[in-house]
Amino acid sequence: MIKFIHSADIHLDSPLHRLEAYEGAPVEEIRQASRRAFENLVDLAVDEAVDFVLIAGDLFDGDWKDYNTGLYFISQVRRLGEAGIQVLIISGNHDAAGRMTRTLPYPDTVHVFSSRRPETIILDDLKAAVHGQSFSKAAITDNLALDYPDPVPGHFNIGLLHTSLTGREGHENYAPCSLDELINKGYDYWALGHVHQFEQVADDPPVVFPGCVQGRHIRESGAKGCVLVTAEAGTPPEITRHDLDVIRWERVHVGLGGVTRADEILERFLTIFEAVIDRHDPKPVIVRVEFGGETDVHDQIAADPEHLKHAVRSTAIAHFGDRAWIEKVIVRTRPRARSVADPGPLRELSALVDDLMANDPELVELGKALSTLFQKLPPDYRQGDARLQPDDPEQLRELVAQAHALLVNRMKKEAAAS
């Protein structure tokens, strides 16, 4: 029997991205998240007494800031070596030979595959053969799998490869190859890396992406970990997923349809949010909250979205403490249709806004006019998946709706004061 762990995309010491610091947020819980996840991997390997651990690329997140990252890794694999567990690694696009300027000698129990050509490590006592090739540079567009050697007769053959296959959404198309090419190679198991979501692409033989060990941003939501593989002669390998992450990312949608009072907003949020926290208990959860739906309180929300953001964070801290971190609050509510139009200037303003929001070319022209202003905004509004895009009509509709609500609210206040 052969027992091994297949892991990938550890991104050791990579920070969790796009987190706004605020009082009461669980900063200490997430600062060392990738290290704690890797320690969970080592613990699992020792507890299960596996024969070896495979890391299918992106062990690191690029060149080390200092040598502490390398020293930490060596201290952990030493634990594996003391338990008689070997570690077999290929470098991926993030830790390719051309990107790493710092190196340290690894223990004899660790092998990093060559980046010059595919090579095979034969484990005679296990009757296993592991074939692999590291990336020599960050962007490999050649089909590396084509040159992988033929299977070793009488052995359990594993292909260790960092690839996107024929492409996966959100991932660069590195070391592209087809599923048929892998299946027809004649190996017993393909241990892939690069795609951060778990996916078993094929069953015979198993072709598996284990996903990353720790989510780092909102696009890497849900449980993360590795797979434990047990193989016996004459039977298909048994593949078991194991969670390793220490903190989770989730999107939460809160529909406000039918809400007529401001105090109902947080009540509805709390009901939905509590179910999310309980589902991931005891792990802390980083959450992006999106409010949507037609509601009578749309104008009130849109007029002061900053208040809602901090009210949501306050509610999360009060009820869940360091078990929750609100990464972002997004408002996509709409005003409920009114049977009686607002009088005078408000009616004219609403008609103007309705015409603008129904006309994509005019929205794009508005975006062009505002592009210089957008460039002066803080970095958080200009970078990442939530950046402001002046050529995106849908995003511009949200901005126009918010500006409309702010203006209506101010006009009503001035009318009441006069």
CORVEN-V963242 format. One record per residue. N is the residue number from 1. SS is DSSP state (H for helix, E for strand, L for the rest). PSI is psi in whole degrees, -180 to 180 (999 if undefined). Layout:
n:N ss:SS psi:PSI
n:N ss:SS psi:PSI
//
This chain:
n:1 ss:L psi:141
n:2 ss:E psi:134
n:3 ss:E psi:127
n:4 ss:E psi:161
n:5 ss:E psi:133
n:6 ss:E psi:114
n:7 ss:E psi:169
n:8 ss:L psi:164
n:9 ss:L psi:55
n:10 ss:L psi:-34
n:11 ss:L psi:54
n:12 ss:E psi:131
n:13 ss:L psi:16
n:14 ss:L psi:132
n:15 ss:L psi:155
n:16 ss:L psi:135
n:17 ss:L psi:154
n:18 ss:L psi:46
n:19 ss:L psi:121
n:20 ss:L psi:124
n:21 ss:L psi:137
n:22 ss:L psi:158
n:23 ss:L psi:129
n:24 ss:L psi:-9
n:25 ss:L psi:148
n:26 ss:L psi:67
n:27 ss:H psi:-47
n:28 ss:H psi:-32
n:29 ss:H psi:-32
n:30 ss:H psi:-12
n:31 ss:H psi:-38
n:32 ss:L psi:32
n:33 ss:H psi:-45
n:34 ss:H psi:-35
n:35 ss:H psi:-44
n:36 ss:H psi:-37
n:37 ss:H psi:-41
n:38 ss:H psi:-38
n:39 ss:H psi:-37
n:40 ss:H psi:-37
n:41 ss:H psi:-46
n:42 ss:H psi:-43
n:43 ss:H psi:-44
n:44 ss:H psi:-44
n:45 ss:H psi:-43
n:46 ss:H psi:-46
n:47 ss:H psi:-37
n:48 ss:L psi:-4
n:49 ss:L psi:50
n:50 ss:L psi:161
n:51 ss:L psi:-36
n:52 ss:E psi:164
n:53 ss:E psi:130
n:54 ss:E psi:135
n:55 ss:E psi:109
n:56 ss:E psi:50
n:57 ss:L psi:156
n:58 ss:L psi:47
n:59 ss:L psi:-43
n:60 ss:E psi:174
n:61 ss:L psi:31
n:62 ss:L psi:-172
n:63 ss:L psi:142
n:64 ss:L psi:142
n:65 ss:L psi:-39
n:66 ss:L psi:-175
n:67 ss:L psi:-7
n:68 ss:H psi:-34
n:69 ss:H psi:-46
n:70 ss:H psi:-41
n:71 ss:H psi:-40
n:72 ss:H psi:-46
n:73 ss:H psi:-44
n:74 ss:H psi:-38
n:75 ss:H psi:-33
n:76 ss:H psi:-43
n:77 ss:H psi:-21
n:78 ss:H psi:-38
n:79 ss:H psi:-41
n:80 ss:H psi:-43
n:81 ss:H psi:-40
n:82 ss:H psi:-25
n:83 ss:L psi:6
n:84 ss:L psi:26
n:85 ss:L psi:124
n:86 ss:E psi:157
n:87 ss:E psi:124
n:88 ss:E psi:125
n:89 ss:E psi:139
n:90 ss:E psi:148
n:91 ss:L psi:140
n:92 ss:L psi:-162
n:93 ss:L psi:-30
n:94 ss:L psi:-28
n:95 ss:L psi:34
n:96 ss:L psi:155
n:97 ss:L psi:-37
n:98 ss:L psi:-11
n:99 ss:L psi:-21
n:100 ss:L psi:111
n:101 ss:L psi:-18
n:102 ss:L psi:139
n:103 ss:L psi:157
n:104 ss:L psi:151
n:105 ss:L psi:135
n:106 ss:L psi:158
n:107 ss:L psi:161
n:108 ss:L psi:-20
n:109 ss:L psi:-1
n:110 ss:E psi:130
n:111 ss:E psi:127
n:112 ss:E psi:123
n:113 ss:L psi:149
n:114 ss:L psi:149
n:115 ss:L psi:-6
n:116 ss:L psi:-38
n:117 ss:L psi:160
n:118 ss:L psi:146
n:119 ss:E psi:164
n:120 ss:E psi:130
n:121 ss:E psi:119
n:122 ss:E psi:126
n:123 ss:E psi:89
n:124 ss:H psi:-41
n:125 ss:H psi:-23
n:126 ss:H psi:-8
n:127 ss:L psi:48
n:128 ss:E psi:148
n:129 ss:E psi:127
n:130 ss:E psi:124
n:131 ss:E psi:135
n:132 ss:E psi:166
n:133 ss:L psi:132
n:134 ss:L psi:160
n:135 ss:L psi:138
n:136 ss:L psi:-19
n:137 ss:L psi:170
n:138 ss:L psi:-39
n:139 ss:L psi:99
n:140 ss:L psi:115
n:141 ss:L psi:0
n:142 ss:L psi:155
n:143 ss:L psi:93
n:144 ss:H psi:-32
n:145 ss:H psi:-27
n:146 ss:H psi:-33
n:147 ss:H psi:2
n:148 ss:L psi:143
n:149 ss:L psi:165
n:150 ss:L psi:155
n:151 ss:L psi:149
n:152 ss:L psi:120
n:153 ss:L psi:141
n:154 ss:L psi:7
n:155 ss:L psi:158
n:156 ss:E psi:112
n:157 ss:E psi:129
n:158 ss:E psi:131
n:159 ss:E psi:122
n:160 ss:E psi:114
n:161 ss:E psi:134
n:162 ss:E psi:111
n:163 ss:L psi:160
n:164 ss:L psi:11
n:165 ss:L psi:-125
n:166 ss:L psi:11
n:167 ss:L psi:139
n:168 ss:E psi:136
n:169 ss:L psi:133
n:170 ss:L psi:2
n:171 ss:E psi:138
n:172 ss:L psi:146
n:173 ss:L psi:74
n:174 ss:L psi:147
n:175 ss:L psi:53
n:176 ss:L psi:144
n:177 ss:L psi:164
n:178 ss:L psi:156
n:179 ss:H psi:-40
n:180 ss:H psi:-38
n:181 ss:H psi:-39
n:182 ss:H psi:-47
n:183 ss:H psi:-43
n:184 ss:L psi:-7
n:185 ss:L psi:-25
n:186 ss:L psi:10
n:187 ss:L psi:165
n:188 ss:L psi:-18
n:189 ss:E psi:136
n:190 ss:E psi:117
n:191 ss:E psi:100
n:192 ss:E psi:160
n:193 ss:E psi:172
n:194 ss:L psi:-37
n:195 ss:L psi:129
n:196 ss:L psi:1
n:197 ss:L psi:141
n:198 ss:L psi:136
n:199 ss:E psi:124
n:200 ss:E psi:103
n:201 ss:E psi:-33
n:202 ss:E psi:158
n:203 ss:E psi:-30
n:204 ss:L psi:94
n:205 ss:L psi:164
n:206 ss:E psi:130
n:207 ss:E psi:113
n:208 ss:E psi:132
n:209 ss:E psi:119
n:210 ss:L psi:-14
n:211 ss:L psi:174
n:212 ss:L psi:164
n:213 ss:L psi:-19
n:214 ss:L psi:121
n:215 ss:L psi:143
n:216 ss:L psi:-12
n:217 ss:L psi:178
n:218 ss:L psi:-23
n:219 ss:L psi:-8
n:220 ss:L psi:59
n:221 ss:L psi:164
n:222 ss:L psi:-178
n:223 ss:L psi:143
n:224 ss:L psi:150
n:225 ss:E psi:-139
n:226 ss:E psi:-177
n:227 ss:E psi:143
n:228 ss:E psi:125
n:229 ss:E psi:128
n:230 ss:E psi:125
n:231 ss:E psi:128
n:232 ss:L psi:149
n:233 ss:L psi:133
n:234 ss:L psi:-2
n:235 ss:L psi:151
n:236 ss:L psi:147
n:237 ss:L psi:143
n:238 ss:E psi:125
n:239 ss:E psi:123
n:240 ss:E psi:126
n:241 ss:E psi:143
n:242 ss:E psi:128
n:243 ss:E psi:138
n:244 ss:L psi:-18
n:245 ss:L psi:156
n:246 ss:L psi:-9
n:247 ss:E psi:145
n:248 ss:E psi:155
n:249 ss:E psi:140
n:250 ss:E psi:150
n:251 ss:E psi:137
n:252 ss:E psi:122
n:253 ss:E psi:129
n:254 ss:E psi:107
n:255 ss:E psi:130
n:256 ss:L psi:19
n:257 ss:L psi:130
n:258 ss:L psi:-9
n:259 ss:L psi:129
n:260 ss:L psi:-13
n:261 ss:L psi:147
n:262 ss:L psi:-36
n:263 ss:H psi:-17
n:264 ss:H psi:-22
n:265 ss:H psi:-53
n:266 ss:H psi:-31
n:267 ss:H psi:-44
n:268 ss:H psi:-41
n:269 ss:H psi:-47
n:270 ss:H psi:-40
n:271 ss:H psi:-46
n:272 ss:H psi:-42
n:273 ss:H psi:-38
n:274 ss:H psi:-38
n:275 ss:H psi:-37
n:276 ss:H psi:-47
n:277 ss:H psi:-44
n:278 ss:H psi:-35
n:279 ss:H psi:-33
n:280 ss:H psi:2
n:281 ss:L psi:135
n:282 ss:L psi:11
n:283 ss:L psi:140
n:284 ss:E psi:155
n:285 ss:E psi:132
n:286 ss:E psi:124
n:287 ss:E psi:137
n:288 ss:E psi:121
n:289 ss:E psi:130
n:290 ss:E psi:122
n:291 ss:E psi:135
n:292 ss:E psi:177
n:293 ss:E psi:164
n:294 ss:E psi:128
n:295 ss:E psi:150
n:296 ss:L psi:-18
n:297 ss:L psi:13
n:298 ss:H psi:-49
n:299 ss:H psi:-38
n:300 ss:H psi:-41
n:301 ss:H psi:-51
n:302 ss:H psi:-26
n:303 ss:H psi:-24
n:304 ss:L psi:66
n:305 ss:H psi:-26
n:306 ss:H psi:-37
n:307 ss:H psi:-43
n:308 ss:H psi:-42
n:309 ss:H psi:-47
n:310 ss:H psi:-28
n:311 ss:H psi:-39
n:312 ss:H psi:-45
n:313 ss:H psi:-40
n:314 ss:H psi:-43
n:315 ss:H psi:-42
n:316 ss:H psi:-44
n:317 ss:H psi:-44
n:318 ss:H psi:-37
n:319 ss:H psi:-27
n:320 ss:H psi:-4
n:321 ss:H psi:-130
n:322 ss:H psi:13
n:323 ss:H psi:-5
n:324 ss:E psi:142
n:325 ss:E psi:121
n:326 ss:E psi:106
n:327 ss:E psi:-41
n:328 ss:E psi:148
n:329 ss:E psi:124
n:330 ss:E psi:134
n:331 ss:E psi:117
n:332 ss:E psi:37
n:333 ss:E psi:166
n:334 ss:E psi:149
n:335 ss:E psi:143
n:336 ss:L psi:138
n:337 ss:L psi:134
n:338 ss:L psi:139
n:339 ss:L psi:-24
n:340 ss:L psi:125
n:341 ss:L psi:150
n:342 ss:L psi:147
n:343 ss:L psi:161
n:344 ss:H psi:-134
n:345 ss:H psi:-35
n:346 ss:H psi:-38
n:347 ss:H psi:-44
n:348 ss:H psi:-40
n:349 ss:H psi:-44
n:350 ss:H psi:-41
n:351 ss:H psi:-41
n:352 ss:H psi:-44
n:353 ss:H psi:-42
n:354 ss:H psi:-43
n:355 ss:H psi:-43
n:356 ss:H psi:-43
n:357 ss:H psi:-19
n:358 ss:L psi:1
n:359 ss:L psi:99
n:360 ss:H psi:-45
n:361 ss:H psi:-39
n:362 ss:H psi:-36
n:363 ss:H psi:-42
n:364 ss:H psi:-38
n:365 ss:H psi:-39
n:366 ss:H psi:-42
n:367 ss:H psi:-40
n:368 ss:H psi:-41
n:369 ss:H psi:-29
n:370 ss:H psi:-3
n:371 ss:H psi:-38
n:372 ss:H psi:-39
n:373 ss:H psi:-42
n:374 ss:H psi:-36
n:375 ss:L psi:-18
n:376 ss:L psi:-1
n:377 ss:L psi:161
n:378 ss:L psi:158
n:379 ss:H psi:-37
n:380 ss:H psi:-26
n:381 ss:H psi:-5
n:382 ss:L psi:-2
n:383 ss:L psi:159
n:384 ss:L psi:-175
n:385 ss:L psi:-17
n:386 ss:L psi:16
n:387 ss:L psi:154
n:388 ss:L psi:129
n:389 ss:L psi:108
n:390 ss:L psi:-8
n:391 ss:L psi:13
n:392 ss:L psi:105
n:393 ss:H psi:-38
n:394 ss:H psi:-43
n:395 ss:H psi:-37
n:396 ss:H psi:-34
n:397 ss:H psi:-41
n:398 ss:H psi:-42
n:399 ss:H psi:-41
n:400 ss:H psi:-42
n:401 ss:H psi:-41
n:402 ss:H psi:-42
n:403 ss:H psi:-38
n:404 ss:H psi:-46
n:405 ss:H psi:-41
n:406 ss:H psi:-43
n:407 ss:H psi:-42
n:408 ss:H psi:-44
n:409 ss:H psi:-42
n:410 ss:H psi:-40
n:411 ss:H psi:-39
n:412 ss:H psi:-39
n:413 ss:H psi:-42
n:414 ss:H psi:-36
n:415 ss:H psi:-39
n:416 ss:H psi:-30
n:417 ss:H psi:-17
n:418 ss:L psi:999
//
